[in-house]
Amino acid sequence: MVKKKIINFCLLAVLTIFICVLVTPAFANISQKTIINQDSQSKIVESQTLYESGRFAEAVQILQQAVQEYQQQGDTLKQAVALGNLSLAYQQIGNWQQAQLAITNSLDLQEFNNKNLAILAQTLDIQGRLQLLTGKPELALTTWKQTEDIYTKIGNKNSIALALLYQAQALRNQGFNKQAIEKLEQVNQTLKSQGDSLAKAAVLLSLGDTLENVGELEKSRLALEQSLAIHQRLKSSENIALSLLSLGNNARIQQKNSQAVAFYQQTFDTSSLPITKVKARLNHLNLLITEKKFAAAQTLIPEIQSLLIQLPPSRPSIYAHINLAHSLGGLNTPKSQIAQLLATGVQAARSLNDIRAEAYALGNLGNLYEKTQQFAEAINLTQQALILAQSSNAPEITYLWQWQMGRLFKAQGNFTGAIAAYDAAVETLESLRTDLVAVNQDIQFNFRDNVEPVYRESVALLLQNSGKKPDIQTLDKARTRIEALQLAELDNFFREACLQGQRVLLDQVVDKDNPNTAILYPIILPEQLQVIVKIPQQPLRHYTVNKSQVEVERTLAELREYILEPDRTEEVQTLSQEVYNWLIKPMASDLATSQVNTLVFVLDGALRNIPLAALYDGEKYLVEKYAIALSLGLQLLAPKPLTQKPVSILAAGLVQPPPEFPTFPPLPGIKLEFDLIAQTGASTKKLLDQDFTSSTLGKNVNTLPFNVLHLATHGQFSSRSEDTFILANDGSINVLEFDKLLRSQSETNTQILELLVLSACQTATGDNRATLGLAGTAIKAGARSTVASLWHINDQSTAVLIGEFYNELVNSKVTKAEALRRAQVKLLTKYPNYNRPGYWAAYVLVGNWF
């Protein structure tokens, strides 16, 4: 369980502001100097204590009494403050109607009578939070900009910092993580010249967590360490514990598990709060289970259970119970014990009138009944959970229980109900698309476990429903859903919504402008391989291959392994013919009849790891008959052929990798590669070795007009953005930095990057989802097309292939896909030393094939 941040800020002037959750605005008090009725003020203090301990329903009751007493006294200012705090408490239990009523009444009271701008700003802060939680992040951002203006007017620097902090939260909620980081860095710069303060440390803590969300783990660690140092100098033990907890999560993501354990232990030792201690222990427990250290995990459970008993009913304690229930499920704990934990969570949520927490606890209890095949009880609990989740505007919980209803209906043979439930789950996920990485981390979100299966199971249900042959509308729905999964994968890879810009449907492209291009959508499902085909001017077609996911992935893994071994050509042809029979053979005659000469694949799963050019029909490789391209989905960035413009190339290469990367060998063939490019006659600017640094590349990107960027250097594609990079003479350039560098080109230069060529990169060893890095690099480059290699190839053969590719592209005026095809066929037929698929098949074209 990743923490909720409990941080207190004591601000100047006559107000004391308590930040109970980092993203939560102030819980305000009028200072003692201005108090008339001490009983009412004591209720404000009591409600604050209850609120900070997570006892929100009790806080509501006390605040309602305070509102009435202030109203009777005719003190509108204090009544407005109590109403604002009442809205905040209602928000925590998910009573949005009452929260809106309270904040509206508070602002109405202040409209004509309040001269205290600080209280107005705090009330607006609370309104911003309500707008954010009810799905209006744009309004929340506007509101918090208003509070920033008020705090600036009254000169409250710490509150300005908090207003910017809230704005960053609104930006994160919309998926704009980079803008959020810019906002937080702005605050950090403002506070840098000031002395240590809890506000300054909070900004650094939030900055560190946000950087972690976008995969900038090293920068995240540095910010968190600075936050820790300030908390330590201020001797704020509870905040020290929160910084340590964040550092533990950062280390865990980086798979530095021993460091993570040490941070979690320090968190436990430093904090005196049972809730912080239990979070540290739960994170440690989950890590041990992930590492399959089950005996060690068992030793932590009694202590966690003891800590849970100490917790008063509150949302954090409810989530802690559910978290432990999840972990116990991985330890073969008796179902009755897990059910008791979840039932305790349900009871606590009801006692607190916390609708959102009750929805989460009930749904998890329904999931337990699902696992024990008690379907009637599971459906009843899930329906209750779904109603509560929807009423509390919690889409990150709602889709889970819609998905669960789909599974339960399917288990009972109710396919119509199952399809409807899956459709609803996907629709909810789509509404969450820009925020999947910013969902409540207490809801143990994991893309592979909690998102991908929703799409895959939905597609399987559509295509395998009662054995009926799917109609055209169903086929279109299935491939659209797989595309949505691929977009979600990329968003998860980059921790933000990454596909921007004007896009055109592939169907429209082939029907209108490419009558000789077919599109294939192979979809890997648990029991079958499904293939949907689009031939120009024809309705969608579909065929089924009765191969399970396990069989398909085993064959593909063997093909990928053997293709790299020089003495395995016969086995490669056997395996690649089997894959050919799955994907191409059922449509081969139709493709020939339609005079198709280009195949565009929208690949799924493990299929992305194999070179389709090497598929074999028993006589010829696929590349000998078709130009081949890969697309990331059903849409294409504004498609225009490169042949309409002169080719202008910025080429950067690195023969000798930096010494800190000893595993990467020298690439002496790059000089030949550059010579062959120059011989094509294309306009070329070269940056070689010491001239190729991140700064010189950036300078040239910003000043030179070019439409092709060629990078002949080692690089790695990984399923993790932090492990996807290319090498320059001064070190590695991460894909996120690469994005910034190339984005500056698009901002300063009207020339569109038509083609990015990465001639010496490779996918990470042992990472079967590493091609996400390739796709992600292609997207982040903003290029219409990307040519890259799936594995590292002999650099002499690379030079020859690249030279032939550019020669065809520049002088034959053919499409990019056809230029690559001709280059690959030349290596196959004209160069005996390089005719094995391992030499020529690795190169793939992603994106625009024109």
N, C-alpha and C positions, 0 to 999 in steps of 0.2 A: 504494500500500500504506500503510495507516494503521499507525502504530507499535505495537510492544509496548514497554511502558515499563520501562526498566531503571534502578532507583533504589535507592541504598544508604542504609540508615538505621543509624547507629551509636548504639545505645541504651546506657543506663547499666547499672550492676550488673556482674555477672561474666560476662555473655553478650554476644556480638557477633552481631547479626542482620542477615542480608543479604536484601533483597527483590529478587529477580531479575526478577520480572514484577510489575507493580503489583497484579494480583489474586492473586498467589501468596504464600502465607505464608512465614514465616521459614525460611531454611536455617541451622540453628543450629550454634554452636561452643561448646565449653566453654572458658573463658578459660585462658590460659597458666598462671595461678597454681594451677589445680587439676589440671593434667596430670601423670600419673605416667609414662606411656609415650609418649615423643616420637614414635616411629614411627607409632603409631596416630593421634596428633593430626595428624601431617603428612599422613596419608591423608585426614583430614577436610578439611584445607585444600586438598589437591590435588583432592579430589572437588568442593569448592565452586568452584574455578577452572574445572574442566571443566563444571560445571553452568551457571555464568554465561556460558560461551561457547557454550552450546547443545549440548554433547557429552554427552548424557544417558546413553547406553549405557555410555560409558567411566566416567562418574561412578558408575553402578551397580556396575561391577566393583570399583572402589576401595572403595566403601562396604561391599560384601559382605565384603571382606577386613578392614575396620575392625571390623565387627560380630563376626566370628570372633575377632579378637584381643582385643576387650573382653570377650567371653564367656569366653575362656581366662583372662583376668586376674581374672574375677569382678567386674568393674566394671559393675554393672547400669545406673547412671545414664548413663555414656557409651555403653553399648550401646543404651540407649533412644534417645539422641540420634541415633546413627548409623542406627538403624532408622527413625526419623522422617524423616531426610533421604533414606534409601533409598526410602521410600514416595513422597516428593516426586519423586525422579528417575524411578521407575517410572511415576508419573502422567504425566510429560512424554512418555514414549514410548508411552503408551496401554496399558500392561500393568496392567490394573485389578485382576486377581486377586492378583498379587504385591504391588501397592501396598496392597491391603486387608490382606493377610497381614502385611506389614511394620508398618503402623500399628497393627494389633491387637496384635502382639507388643510393640511399643513401649509401648502403653498398659497392657498386662498387666504388664510389668516395673515400671511406675511405680505400679501400684495399691497395692502394699503397701510398697515400698521407697523411693519418691521423696518427699523432703521439699522438693524444689526446685519451687515452684509455677510459676516462670517457664518451666522446661523443660516442665512439664505443659501450660501454656497454649500454648506453641509447638507441641507435638505435637497438641493439639486444633485449632490453626489449620490444620495440615496435613490432619487428618482432615476438617475442614470443606471444604477445597478438593476432596478426593476425593469427598465427598458431593455437592458442587456439580457436578462433572464427570461423575458417574454418574447424573445426573438426579434428585437429591434436594435441591433448593434449600431446602425447608422445614427439613430436618434440618440443613443447613449453617448456616442462619440461627440455629437453636437452639444449635448448637455454638459459633458465634462470639459469641453472647450469653453463653455460659458463659465463654469466654476473656476477654470484657470484664469479667465479674465478678471473675475471678482477677487480672487486671491492676489493677483498681481496688483490690482487697484489698492488693496489694503496692505500690501507689502508683506504678506505671509509666505516666506520662501519655502518653508517645509510643506505647506499645503499646496503650493504650486507644484512641488515635486510629486505629491500624491495625486493631484489632478492629472498630471502627465502619466503617472503610473496607471491610472484608470483608463486613460485614452489608449495606452498600450494594450490593456486587456481587451478593449473593444476592437482594436485592430486584429489582435490574435484571434478573437472570436469570429472574425470575418475571413480568417485564413491568411491575413496579411502579416505573417510573422516577421518578415524583413522590415516592414514599416514599424512594427512594434519594437523591434530591436533598435531602430534608428531613434525612436521616441525615448526609449530607456537610456540609450547612450547620450542623448541630449540632456536628460535629467542628470545622468552621472557626471557629465562635464560641468553642469551647473553647480553640482554639490561638491565637486572635486576640490575646489579651493576652500571649502568650508571645513571646519573641524569634524571630528567623528560625531555621528548622530545615528540614532536608530533609523531615521528616515533614509539616510545615505546607505546604510547597510541593507535596508529593505529593497531599495532600488537595485543594488548589486545582486541581491538574492533573486529578485524577479528577473533581472537581466540574465543571470546564470541559468535559471530554469528555462527561459525562452530560447536562449542560444542552444540549450540541450535539445529542445523540441525541434529545432531546424538542423540538428546534426553537427553543430559547431562545438564539439565536445571539449576541445582544448580551451577555446575561448570561454566556454561555460565554466570549466574548472577554475580558470583564473579569476573570473568574476565571483564565483562562490568562495574561493579562498580569501579574496579581499573582504567579502561580506563577513566571513568567519573572523578575520583579523580585527575588524572594527568591533564586532560583538564581543570579542575577547578583551579588547582594550576597555570597552565600556562595562565589562564584567556582567553582561546580561546572559545569565546561564541558560535560560530557556531559549533565547534566540541563538545562542551558540549551538544548542542542540539541533535547532532547525537547519542551520547552515551545515552542520555535520551530516544531517540526514540527506540533504540535497547532494552533498559531496559523495555520500555512499551510493545514491542512485546514479550519479554521473559515472562513478567507477564501475558500477555493475553494467551499465550500458556498454562501456568500453571493454567489458569482459575481464576487468581486473578484479576478480572475485575476492581475492584475499584482502585487497584494499577496501572493497565495499564492506566486507565483514568487519574490518577494523573500525571503519567509520560508524557502522551501525552499533558496534559495541560502545564506542565513545559517546554516541548519542544516548544510549541507554544509561551510561554511567553519569552523564552530565545533567540530564533532565531529572527534575523531581516530579514531573507530571505523569501520572499513569498513562494518559493517552499517547504522549510522545514516546514513552518507554514501550508501549505495546506496538506502536507503529514500527519502531526500530526492530523489535523482535519478530514481528510478522514479516518484514522485508527479509530479515536474516533467514527465517524459516522457508520462505518461498525460494530463496536462492539455494538453500541446501536441497530442496526437493528438485529444483531444476538440475542440480548437479548429481542427482540420484544418490545423495548421501542420506539415506532414509534413517539409519540408526541415529545419526547426529540430529536429524530433524526431530525425531521422537523425543529427544531430551529437552527440547525447547518448549514442548506443548504444555506441560504442567505449569511452567512459569507464566506462559501467555494466558492460560486459563485463570490463573490467580490474579493477574493484572486486570483481566476483563471483569472479574467480580468486583474490583475496586471502582470501576467506572460507573458514574451515575448515568441514567438514561440520557442519551444525546445522539445526534446524528453521527458524530465520529465513532462513538462506541458501537452503534448499529453496524456501520460499515466494517468495523474491526471484527465483529462477530461473523459477518458474511465472508470477510477475507479469510478468517481462520477456517470456516466451513469449506471454502474452495481448496485451501491447502490440505485439509484432512482428506478431501476427496482423492488427492494424489498419494495418500498413504494407506489406502485400503482400510480406512476407519469404518466401523459399523455405521450403516446408514441411519440408524436410530440416533446415534450421537450427533451426526451432522444435522439431522432434522431438528433436534433439540436446540442447537445453536441458532438455526434459522428461525425457529419458532420464537425464540427469545428476542431475536431482532424484530420480528413482526410485532410482538407484544410491546416492545419498547417504542417502536414507531407509532403505534396506535395511542399509547399513553401520552406521547408528545404531540399527537395530531400532526405528525410529519408525513405528508402524503408521498413525497418523493422517496423517502427512505423506506416507507411501507411498500411502495411499488417494487423497489429493488429487492427487498427481502422476500416478498410474496412470490415474485417471479423465480427467484432462486429456489424457493421451496417447491414450486411447481416443476422446476428442472430436476430436482431430486426425485419427485414422483415419476417424472418421465423416464428417468434412468431405471427405475424399478418396475416400469411398464404398468403403472397404475394410472391409466390414461384418463379416466373420468375425473379423478381427483386432480390430476395435472392440468387438465383443461379448465376446470373450475378455478384453480388458483391462478393460472396464467391469465384468464379473462379478467379476474379481479385486478391483477397487477397491471394489465394493459390499460384498463379504464383509469386507474390512478395515475399511471405514467403520462397518459395523454392529457389528463386534467391538470397536471402539474407542469406541463410544457417541458417535458424531459425527453427529447427525441433520442438521446444516447441510450436511454433505458427502453423507450417505446419500441425501437426496432428489434431489440433483443427478444421482447415478448411476442411481437408479431412473427418473428422468425420461429420462435418456439411453438406458437400456435400452428404455423405451417407444418412443422415436423409432426406435431401431434395429430393434425387432421390427416396427414399422409399415412401415418401409422395405422389409422383407423379406416383407411381406404377412401376417405373423403377428398378426392383429388380436386374437385371444384373449390372447396373451402381452402385446401392447401395452397392452390395457385393464387387465390385471392389474398391469403395471408402473406405469402412470399412477395407478391406484388406490392403490398403495403409496406413490408419491411424494406424492400429495395427503394421505394419512393421516399421513405423516411431517411434512409442512408444517403440518397442523393441530396436531400435537403441539408444533410450534415456534411456534405462533401468537403467544403472549405474548412470545416471545424473538426474533422475526425482526429486530428492530432492534438486538439486542444480540449477534448472532452474531459470530464471529471476523472482525474486519475485514480480516484477511489473506486470507480467502476473499472475493474481490471481489464482495460482495453488492450487487445493484441490483434493486429491486423490478420495474421495467419489463422488465428483461432476464432475471431469474432466478426470478421467482415468477409473475407474471401469465400468461406463456405456458404454464406447467404446467396451470393451470386451463382456459384456453381450448382448448388442444390436446386435453385430456382430454374436454371437452364435445364438441368436433368429432368425436372418435373415437366417442363414444357415439351421437351422432345421425346420423353418416354411415357407420356400420360396414357395409361391403359392400352398401350400398344397401338394407338391410333397414329396414322401418318400425319405429321404436322402440316397445316396449311401454310400459305405464304405469309400471312400475318404473324403466325406463331414463329416461323423461321426468322422473320425480321426482328421480332421481339427478342428472340434468343441471342442473335448476334449483337443486337444493341446492348443487351445486358452484359455480354462478355466484354464489349468495348468499355462499358461503364466500370467493370472490374479492372480493366487495364489502366484506365484513367485514375481510379482509386489507388492502384498500386503505385503509380508514379507520384501522386499526391503524397502518399505515405512515405515514399522514398525521399522526397524533398521536404516533407513536413509543411507543405503549402500547396495551394491550387496552382498547378504549374502550366497548364495548357491555356495559353492566351492567344489572341489574334484572330483574324478572320479565317474561317475554315469552310471548306466545301465538301459535300458528301462524296465519297468515293463512287457510289453508284452513278451520281450525276456526272462525274469526271469520265467514267468509262463509257456511259451511254452517249454522251455528247461529243467527247473529244478523243476517246481512245477505243475505237471499235475493235481493236485487236488485243485488248487487255482483259484478262479474267481475274477475279478476286476470289481467294479461297480462305475460308474461316474454319480451320480444324479446332475442335473443342474437346478437351480431355475430360471425361466424366468418370466416376468411380467404376462403372461396369462396361462402358462403351466409349469408343471414339466417334464423335459425330463430326461430319464435314458439311458445311454449307457453301455453295458455290454461286457466284454471280457472273454470268456471261452477258456481254453487252446486248441490250435490247431484248433480254429474255427474263422471265421471272426467276426467282431464286430456286435453286435445286438443293437437294439434300440426300446424303446417304450415310448409312451407319456401318461402322466396322466393329465387329464383336470382339474387341480386345479390351481387357480391363485396364485401369490406370496403372496398376502394378506392372502388367505385361508391357504396356507401351513405354513406361519410364525405364524399365529394365533394358529393352531393346535400344532405346535412344541413348542410354548411358553407355552401353557396349559400343555402339557406333561412334560416339564421341571419343571414347577411349582408343579404339582401334585405328581411327583415322589419323592419329598422331604417331602411329608406329609404322616404320618403313616396310616391315615384312608382313603386313596384315591386309594388303590390298584385296585379296580374295575374300576375306571375311567382311571387309568394308563393303564390297559390292553385294555380298549376300544380304547383309543387314540393310543397306540402303535400298536394295530392291524390295525388301519387305515393307519399308516405310513408303516407298513409291507405290506399292500395291494398295496401301491404305489411303494415301492422299490423292494420287493422280490417276491411277489405272481405271477406277470406276467412271471417270469423266474424260478419259483420253480421246475417245472417238468424237465426242461432242466438241472438245477443244479444237481438234483437227478440222471438223466440219465448219466451225465458226472462224477458222483461220486465226486463231489466237497465237500471238508470238511473244506475249509478256504475261507473266504470272505475278500477281501481287498477293502476298500472304499476310494475313492478320493472325499471328501465331499466339499460341496459348501454352503456358507452362513450360514443360521440359522441351517442347518442340523448338523453343527459341535458342536452345543450346547447340543445335545441329546445323550443318551447312546444307541448305536445300539444293544448292547447285550440284551437290554430289549424289543426289538421288539417282538410282540406276534402274533402267527398265529391262536389263538383260543384254542390251546392245550398246546403248548410249547413256551418257549422263544427262541429267535434266538440263544443264547449262548448254548442252550442245543443241538443244531444241528451243529453249525459251530464255529470254531475258528474265531476270528474277529480282524482285524488290520486296522489302518488308514494310508494312505500315503499322502504325501504333493503334489504329482504330478505323472507324467507319468514315473519318473525316481527314482532310488534307489541308495543310496551309496553302493559301492561294496558289494554285498550281500554274506555273509558267515554265516553259522549256528554257534551259540554259543556252540552247543553240541559237536563240534570238540575239544574244549579246556576245561581244568579245570576251574571252576568258582572261581574267586578270588574277594572278595568284600571289598571295603572301605565303611564303614557305619558310618554316622554322624547323631546324633539326638539331639533334644532339647525338654526336658520335660516342662520346665518353660520358656515361652517367655520373652524377655527383658522387663523391666518395662515401657519403652517408647512405647510399643505396647499393651496397656491394653485390646484392643478388641479381642485379640487372647487368647483363654483359654489354660490352661495347657493340656499336652498330656501324662498322666501317662501310657497309654498303650504302649508307645514306648519301655519301658524296656522289656515287654513281647514280643514285636515285635522282638527286638534284640536277645532275648533268643531263639525264634523259628527259627530265621535265623541261629544262631549258631548250633542248633540241626540238621540242614541239613548236616553238615559235611563240608561245603564249607570253604575255607580259608578266615578268616574275621578279619579286623582291625576296632575297634570301637572308635569313638570320641563322647562322650556323655556329654551334658550340658556344664560345664565350659571348657571342652576339645575341644568343637566345636566352634571355632571362625573362622573368615575369614582367619586369618593368619595361624592357625594350619591346617585348611583344605588345604590352599595353599601349606603349607610345605609338608603335606602328599601326596598331589596330585603330587608334584614334585619328591618325593623320593620313593614312594611305587609302586611296580608293581601290577596292578589290572585291571580287565576288566569289573567290575560292580561297579558303584557308587550309593549308596543307601542313600538318604537324607530323614530322618524322622523328618520333621520340618514344621511349618506353612510357607505358601508362597501364593502368589497371582499371577494369570495370568490376564493380562489386554490387551486391544487393544492398550494401550500406553506403549512403552518400559520403560518409566520412572516409571511406576506404576506396573511393573512386577518384582517380587523379591522373595527371600527366606529369612528366619530369621536364624541368628546364634546368639550365646550367646552375641556377642558384637554389635549386630544391624542387619540391613538388608543388603543383598548382592543383588544388582541390577543385572538384567539379562546381562547388558553390562559388569559389573565387573565379573560376573560368567563366561562369555565367555573368558575373559582374563585369569582367573584362570585355566580353563580347557584347554585352548589353550596352556598354559605353560606345561601342562602334555604331550600333543602331541609333543611338541618340545623337551622335555627332556627324553621321555620314548617311546620306540618303541611299547609298548603294546597299542592296539587299545581299546578305550572305547566302548565296545559292548553294554552296557545297562546302562541307567540312570533311577533310580526309584525315583519318588517324591511322597512319600506315604501320605502326609498330606496337600498338596496344594489345592487350590480351585480357580475357576474363579471369577473375581470381580463381586460383586452384581450389577445388573442393567446395565451391559455392555454386550450387545448382540453380540459383536465381540471379547469377551475376550479370546476365544480359539486361537486367533492369538498369544497371549502370550505363550500359551502352545506349539504351533507349533514353535514359535520363540525360545523358550527355548530349544526345542529338536534340532533345527538346530544349535544354537550357542554352544550347548554342544559338538557337533561333534560326538555324539554317534550314532551308527548304529540304536539303538532302544531306545525309551523312554516310560516308564510306568508312568502314572500320573492320578490323579483324577479330575473330572470335578467339584466336590463340596466337601466341608468338610464332613467327615464321622466320626461316632463314632470310637474313637481310639482303642477300644477293638476289634470291628469287623475288623478294618483295620489290627490289629496285626494278627488275625486269617487268613485273606485272604492272607496277605503278606507271612506268614509262609507257607501256603499251596502252594503258587506260587513258592517260592524258593525250597520247597521240590520236587515239580514236575520237576522244571528246573534242579536241581542238580542230583536227583536220578532216575528220569524216562527218562532222556535224550530225552525229547520232545522239539518241537519248543517253542519259547517264547509265541507265540499266543496260542498254545495248552496248555501250562502251565497256562496261565492266564485264559483260558476257564475252565480248570478243577478246578482251585481254586474258580472261581465264581460259578460253578455248585455245588461245595461242600457246599458253604454257602447257596445256594438255597435249597439244598436237605438234608443236614446233620445238619444244625444249625437252628432250628426253630426260635430262637430269631433274626436271621439275614437273613431271607429268603425273605424279601421285596426287590424289585429292588433298592430302595434307598440305601441299604447297599452294594450290590455287583456290581451294574451296572455302578457305577461312573468311574471305572478304565478303561482306554483305553490304547492301545498299538499303538504308532506312529512310523512308519519307518519299519525297517527290521523285518519281522514276523518269520524268521527261528529260 
